[in-house]
């Protein structure tokens, strides 16, 4: 190993800050910061393009710590490099309200690019970031190059065990994302035991099979800066995505080195003392960094300002030479809506279609106006109707297209979309059958945590997809979406509500799930479909009702048919379409009272899904008509009759309820 004494001091500053913060918090994961410090140092000081004074610089390199449990590694790097993360912030590691939470969080700490919690998600995010760079470069670069940066990721054994990383890495290899470089912290230890009890595959050969450029840094402790530097240079020169496997020692320098005990708990005061002694670092005071080391790190972090200044000059020339593109890029980065959207019109003549069909009509009508819309499905675009005709495909060597073919990789699709979303310049959409939301849940949850602007299109939304049977029929998925904070779920009743759902989703500064039917539904008439309010009166709003029927999606027309039966018997009936629980809950009290008067306690909900959550809207005396069991394989009409989703049954339930209220 050819490290200089200066290199070692700078690397050990990362280690010492990490173990002190973890020890002070009495919580954290010291193993990764101790073992991976040299690779992080080499990357950040010799390769990573960034400006600590401007964490939002558009053409910065992106760094993802997929092994987010080792968060003190990135916090130490950010502090030392001059980002606005103070020593006091490090001392508040894992404390309430601090800038240094247990896992890195986007929007919470300057310099953190993505929220990486569940292992493997960061690998998918990195693929998305690299794909965003490739697409934006193909879209905006002209004589002047304004998009030209790399995505780096540090991943551990746990990341590469998770299936999401395999799916994402497979797609990255297929596409040939050459500016994606992953440093594999190959320490062969997991939380419970050495990895040889579960994970003995040859990771390098697996990544070679994916089509990646693979290198193995053979130093046995991961500390050879020159070898790591050379490997990163070689990776940058190769047109394929790169994996650099670096054999490290978890908990390097500590008495717990190379054991699971170094992974997920503080070293303890005695072991901190022994570790600092082994590293040649002063035991006291804690959080000590020598002045010359601190000054060197700050100078290293400040070098990016000149690089950004040069880019700013190039960007100014590009903007002058490409004024329309410059306006477009400014708008999409500001996340404002275009002024010339050609929204389609739905009427009785063209509106009686499946809402998935209506969604496809909307998407294709607006695609030209929204160049930032980039997305696709998990091998299902003929069924989800989410292919943008005439806008090309993202494919190896050609990233200018806007349709992404994810293959049957829902796990990766969600994680990659998160990377696309956080990059800036892209609004990603994804699509799959609603039942397969389960495969995407971890990524959707992180999108909600991040409040990223994404659109999830879920089709085949109920048991009424029919013969495919219970394995494909969503039951509990709506309740799961509605239970997710910061996620807006919309289940439109017809083509007009589908149009309004897309309008909301593209204006919203957060993730939106649009849940659509496979089967045809009737057009409910030209009206003010107040999707943005979450619910509105769609039938019988002229008088105070005796009973209110509340429904979503394809069941709204069913509720209207039931209302007509009730009205024929003299029962004053109101039908409320409630496409979004979240939006109705956020509406003001007066509006909610106008839709669901508190005095009308006879309420019935109708939804072909689990009834969980509906009592909030029907009240203690109301009735819920839903499906609290799995579905069945049969034609949709036979299923409807079997489970009581008929106008007659609903009218009977409402009549019985009126008699008891």
Secondary structure, DSSP 8 states (H G I E B T S, - for coil): ----HHHHHHHHHHHHHHHHHHHHHT-S-HHHHHHHHHHHHHHHHHT----TT-TT-TT--EEEESSGGGHHHHHHHHHHHT-S--HHHHHTTT-TT-SS-SS--TTTSTT--S---STTHHHHHHHHHHHHHHHHHHHH-SSS------EEEEEEHHHHHSHHHHHHHHHHHHHT-TTEEEEEEE--B-SSSBGGGT--S-HHHHHHHHT-EEEEE--TTS--HHHHHHHHHHHHHSSS-EEEEEE--TTTTSTTTTSGGGTSS---HHHHHHHHHHHT--SSSTT---HHHHHHHHHHHHTHHHHHHHHHHHHHHHHHH-HHHHHHHHHHHHT---S--------TTT--SBHHHHHHHHHHHHTTT-TTEEEEESS-HHHHT---TTS-B-BTTB---SB----S-HHHHHHHHHHHHHHSS-EEEEEEEGGGHHHHHHHHHHHHHHT---EEEEES-SGGG-TT-TTT--SSHHHHHHTSTT-EEE--SSHHHHHHHHHHHHH-SS-EEEE--SSB-----SS---GGGS-EEEE--SS--SEEEEE-TTHHHHHHHHHHHHHHTT--EEEEE-S-HHHHHHS-HHHHHHHS-TT---EEEE-SS--TTTHHHH-TT-EEE---S---SS-HHHHHHHHT-SHHHHHHHHHHHHHH-
